[in-house]
Amino acid sequence: LLTLPKERGWLASHIYNYQGFWIAPRHLQGVIACQQQFQAQDSDIILVTSPKSGTTWLKALVFALVNRIRFPFSEQNHPLLVNNPHDLVPFLELKLYIDGQVPNFSSFTSPRLLSTHLPYGSLPKSVQHSKNKLVYLCRNPRDIFISLFHFTNNLRIENMGTNSIEEMLDLFCKGVSLYGPFWNHVLDYWKKSIENPKKVLFLMYEEMKEQPEIQLKRLAEFLGCSFSIEEEKSGVVDEILKMCSFENLSNLEVNKNEKLSTGEENKVFFRRGKVGDWKNYFTLEMTEKLNHIIEQKFQGSGLLFE
Ligand code: A3P
């Protein structure tokens, strides 16, 4: 248990270290219940991220991709136009086990689309051992940190004022961030994606921004639902990307004015959606501090964060 001084809070006045990662107290019960009760199916698709890596975007993309026959994009009430992606692809540990209740999966059609922020070693055993697919989305830690800074200040549930950016960076560099240390989270999934590329696909937010078509096709191939030549000719790839773009999703009524079933306002998941926003916030000192830790932690891994 780490008690955070007021000005250093991350959503709450203290956080737990559980199985080597950091977690907000209100989420611990859900994590334990999910580890004990969740039974994976071989056909499950589980999306994994460290918070603020672009989870909302990935959920939208995978939902649109996997359901492209069931829900054509011409439909005015396409689920993505009237729901926040987090309500379509729930977190294993945050939503389904509220109050320790065993979730009812009977309404989920196969393949079930689920997500998690859990580190690899803390995934429910059945997820680690069944043939389900894991899609991991990674993002430059500098942008994650800035996104997290805004997110936690927006969502503060206790009246504790605003987090100081320098103090939050200090904690982040010490590994204290939600589901962090960030580098352990990334490196564990990165290694698994190399060891077992059929089970874990490792995507980068920056590459998805730069080459969205290539990355979406990679995702489709990995999930066993590649685009046919006819689909490519008829522009389905582009339709999915447009439907899930930051501009489209963030301007939908549902994402501007409504709340998630877990209580958060939908709009907190859409801020700028850009690569490199950290440059607008970091001082030289902050840049050097984070560069140093990134270099130290990712050295020799083959992962580069420009
Ligand atoms: P910024 O705060 O940098 O804008 P998560 O979904 O994991 O909580 O991550 C949120 C981050 O993803 C936010 O980053 C948010 O703006 C961005 N984001 C949300 N939807 C997006 C989309 N459709 N395309 C690209 N980025 C998106």
Residues whose N, C-alpha, C, O or C-beta is under 5 A from the ligand:
A	BS01	A3P	S50 P51 K52 S53 G54 T55 T56 W57 D143 S147 C244 S245 F246 L249 F269 F270 R271 R272 G273 K274
